[in-house]
């Protein structure tokens, strides 16, 4: 249960900190943090919780990461579903908190006809800069693949594990710097689910992509690392 609570709190912090920065701090005139600030916020959530609870659960905070580590031989299949459930519950709880806070501002409403509303992900008309379904799928697949390669490499027994959290947090920052204009950045099905549930409409109907593409990317990354990179290092 400690592992599941760690995943709950870690994913909660990721969504609250990352999506919260997008909702409350990104667009304030003259003072807003913009895309770069949001990217660093997501990276910092993972970095901080990796050191806070990573020793308890491994610090996944993301169903795609759990799948990738499972395929990479670093995670037990019996824990896969419980981890994903804990991650999704944590993400939804954070989104509910964000909604409650946002509702405290006069005039707040969620316009589910607008791209990126309530930090949701999307493609086509719901991509922040109008990128197609194909572009969104490729982006989410490739970025999650490399995210898993970085996680597996940074936590390999031949690496300096003391700096793994920094490498992983900065990797997520870079991922957001690349892809916020394309999909509003997912690479995390739980993060996408939590926001889409509160937005509804087309963003919710597009949610399938933000589960399938990251998980396929993560599975591919786990397979590649295990069979092409890890074996090479051990040789």
C-alpha positions as CSV (number, residue, x, y, z in Angstrom):
1,X,0.0,0.0,0.0
2,X,2.9,2.4,0.6
3,X,3.9,2.0,-3.0
4,X,0.4,2.9,-4.2
5,X,0.2,5.9,-1.9
6,X,3.5,7.1,-3.2
7,X,2.2,6.8,-6.8
8,X,-1.0,8.6,-5.8
9,X,0.8,11.5,-4.2
10,X,3.4,11.7,-6.9
11,X,0.9,11.8,-9.7
12,X,-1.3,14.2,-7.8
13,X,1.7,16.6,-7.5
14,X,2.6,16.2,-11.2
15,X,-0.9,17.2,-12.3
16,X,-1.4,19.8,-9.6
17,X,1.9,21.5,-10.2
18,X,2.1,21.1,-14.0
19,X,-1.5,21.7,-15.0
20,X,-1.9,24.2,-12.2
21,X,1.0,26.3,-13.6
22,X,-0.7,26.3,-17.0
23,X,-4.1,27.3,-15.5
24,X,-3.0,29.9,-13.0
25,X,0.4,31.3,-13.9
26,X,1.0,30.9,-17.7
27,X,-1.1,33.6,-19.1
28,X,-1.0,36.5,-16.7
29,X,-0.1,39.7,-18.7
30,X,3.5,40.8,-18.2
31,X,4.0,38.3,-15.3
32,X,2.9,35.0,-16.8
33,X,5.4,32.1,-17.0
34,X,4.4,31.1,-20.6
35,X,5.3,27.8,-22.3
36,X,8.8,27.7,-20.8
37,X,7.5,28.1,-17.3
38,X,4.9,25.4,-17.7
39,X,7.5,23.1,-19.1
40,X,9.8,23.6,-16.1
41,X,6.9,23.2,-13.7
42,X,6.2,19.7,-15.1
43,X,9.8,18.8,-14.9
44,X,10.1,20.1,-11.3
45,X,7.1,18.0,-10.2
46,X,8.8,14.8,-11.3
47,X,12.2,15.8,-10.1
48,X,11.0,16.7,-6.6
49,X,8.7,13.7,-6.2
50,X,11.3,11.3,-7.6
51,X,13.5,12.2,-4.6
52,X,10.6,12.4,-2.2
53,X,8.9,9.0,-2.8
54,X,10.9,7.4,-5.6
55,X,12.7,5.1,-3.1
56,X,9.2,3.8,-2.1
57,X,7.5,3.1,-5.4
58,X,10.1,3.7,-8.1
59,X,8.6,7.1,-9.0
60,X,6.5,6.2,-12.0
61,X,3.6,8.7,-11.7
62,X,2.5,7.8,-15.2
63,X,0.8,4.6,-16.6
64,X,3.0,4.8,-19.7
65,X,6.2,4.7,-17.6
66,X,4.8,1.7,-15.7
67,X,4.3,-0.1,-19.0
68,X,7.7,0.9,-20.2
69,X,9.5,-0.3,-17.1
70,X,7.5,-3.6,-17.2
71,X,8.6,-4.3,-20.8
72,X,12.1,-3.2,-19.9
73,X,12.2,-5.9,-17.1
74,X,12.3,-3.4,-14.2
75,X,8.7,-3.8,-13.0
76,X,6.5,-6.7,-11.9
77,X,3.4,-7.5,-13.9
78,X,1.4,-8.0,-10.7
79,X,1.9,-4.4,-9.8
80,X,1.0,-2.9,-13.2
81,X,-2.8,-2.5,-12.8
82,X,-2.6,-1.3,-9.1
83,X,-0.1,1.3,-10.1
84,X,-2.1,2.6,-13.0
85,X,-5.2,2.8,-10.8
86,X,-3.3,4.7,-8.1
87,X,-1.9,7.1,-10.7
88,X,-5.3,7.8,-12.3
89,X,-6.9,8.4,-8.9
90,X,-4.1,10.8,-8.0
91,X,-4.4,12.7,-11.3
92,X,-8.2,13.0,-11.1
93,X,-8.0,14.1,-7.5
94,X,-5.5,16.8,-8.5
95,X,-7.8,17.9,-11.3
96,X,-10.7,18.1,-8.9
97,X,-8.6,20.3,-6.6
98,X,-7.6,22.6,-9.6
99,X,-11.2,22.8,-10.6
100,X,-12.3,23.8,-7.1
101,X,-9.6,26.5,-6.9
102,X,-10.3,27.8,-10.4
103,X,-14.0,28.0,-9.6
104,X,-13.1,30.6,-6.9
105,X,-12.4,33.2,-9.6
106,X,-15.4,35.2,-10.8
107,X,-16.3,34.3,-14.4
108,X,-14.5,31.0,-14.4
109,X,-15.9,28.5,-16.9
110,X,-14.5,25.6,-19.1
111,X,-15.0,26.2,-22.8
112,X,-14.7,22.8,-24.3
113,X,-14.7,24.2,-27.8
114,X,-11.3,25.8,-27.2
115,X,-7.9,24.1,-27.6
116,X,-6.0,23.5,-24.4
117,X,-8.9,24.5,-22.1
118,X,-8.3,23.4,-18.5
119,X,-4.9,22.2,-19.6
120,X,-6.4,19.5,-21.8
121,X,-4.7,17.7,-24.6
122,X,-5.8,17.5,-28.2
123,X,-5.1,17.4,-31.9
124,X,-6.6,19.1,-35.0
125,X,-8.7,22.0,-33.9
126,X,-7.9,21.1,-30.3
127,X,-4.1,21.3,-30.8
128,X,-2.7,24.5,-29.4
129,X,-1.2,25.3,-32.8
130,X,-3.5,23.2,-35.1
131,X,-1.4,20.0,-35.6
132,X,-3.1,17.0,-37.1
133,X,-3.9,13.6,-35.5
134,X,-0.9,12.0,-37.3
135,X,1.4,14.7,-36.0
136,X,0.1,14.4,-32.5
137,X,0.4,10.6,-32.5
138,X,4.0,10.7,-33.8
139,X,5.0,13.3,-31.3
140,X,3.5,11.5,-28.3
141,X,4.9,8.2,-29.4
142,X,8.5,9.4,-30.0
143,X,8.7,11.6,-26.9
144,X,7.4,8.9,-24.6
145,X,9.8,6.4,-26.2
146,X,12.8,8.6,-25.5
147,X,11.4,9.4,-22.0
148,X,11.5,5.7,-21.2
149,X,15.0,5.3,-22.6
150,X,16.2,8.2,-20.4
151,X,14.5,6.7,-17.3
152,X,15.9,3.2,-17.9
153,X,19.3,4.6,-18.7
154,X,19.4,7.0,-15.7
155,X,18.4,4.3,-13.3
156,X,20.6,1.6,-14.7
157,X,22.9,-0.1,-12.3
158,X,25.9,1.2,-14.3
159,X,24.7,4.8,-14.0
160,X,25.0,7.3,-11.1
161,X,21.6,6.9,-9.5
162,X,22.0,9.9,-7.3
163,X,21.4,12.1,-10.4
164,X,18.6,10.1,-11.9
165,X,15.8,12.4,-10.7
166,X,17.5,15.4,-12.2
167,X,18.0,13.7,-15.6
168,X,14.4,12.5,-15.7
169,X,12.9,15.9,-14.5
170,X,14.9,17.7,-17.2
171,X,13.9,15.2,-19.8
172,X,10.2,15.9,-19.0
173,X,11.0,19.7,-19.2
174,X,12.5,19.2,-22.7
175,X,9.5,17.1,-23.8
176,X,7.2,19.9,-22.8
177,X,9.3,22.5,-24.5
178,X,9.0,20.5,-27.8
179,X,5.4,19.5,-27.7
180,X,3.2,22.0,-25.8
181,X,2.3,23.7,-29.2
182,X,1.5,20.4,-30.8
183,X,-0.6,18.5,-28.2
184,X,-0.3,20.5,-25.0
185,X,1.9,17.6,-24.0
186,X,0.7,14.4,-22.5
187,X,3.2,11.5,-22.6
188,X,1.1,10.6,-19.5
189,X,-2.3,9.0,-19.9
190,X,-3.3,9.7,-16.3
191,X,-2.6,13.4,-16.8
192,X,-4.6,13.5,-20.0
193,X,-7.5,11.6,-18.4
194,X,-7.8,13.8,-15.4
195,X,-8.2,17.0,-17.4
196,X,-10.4,15.5,-20.1
197,X,-12.9,14.3,-17.6
198,X,-13.5,17.9,-16.4
199,X,-13.6,19.3,-19.9
200,X,-15.7,16.8,-21.7
201,X,-16.8,17.3,-25.3
202,X,-14.2,16.8,-28.1
203,X,-11.1,16.7,-25.8
204,X,-12.7,13.7,-24.0
205,X,-13.4,12.0,-27.3
206,X,-9.8,12.5,-28.3
207,X,-8.5,11.0,-25.1
208,X,-7.8,7.6,-26.8
209,X,-4.7,9.0,-28.6
210,X,-3.2,10.1,-25.3
211,X,-3.5,6.6,-23.9
212,X,-2.5,4.6,-27.0
213,X,0.4,6.7,-28.4
214,X,2.3,7.1,-25.0
215,X,1.8,3.5,-24.0
216,X,3.0,2.2,-27.4
217,X,6.0,4.6,-27.3
218,X,6.8,3.4,-23.7
219,X,6.5,-0.2,-24.6
220,X,8.8,0.3,-27.6
221,X,11.3,2.2,-25.5
222,X,11.4,-0.5,-22.9
223,X,11.9,-3.1,-25.5
224,X,14.7,-1.2,-27.3
225,X,16.6,-0.4,-24.1
226,X,16.4,-4.0,-22.8
227,X,17.5,-5.6,-26.0
228,X,19.8,-3.0,-27.6
229,X,21.3,-0.9,-24.9
230,X,21.1,-2.7,-21.5
231,X,22.7,-5.9,-22.9
232,X,25.4,-3.9,-24.6
233,X,26.3,-2.2,-21.3
234,X,26.4,-5.5,-19.4
235,X,28.6,-7.0,-22.1
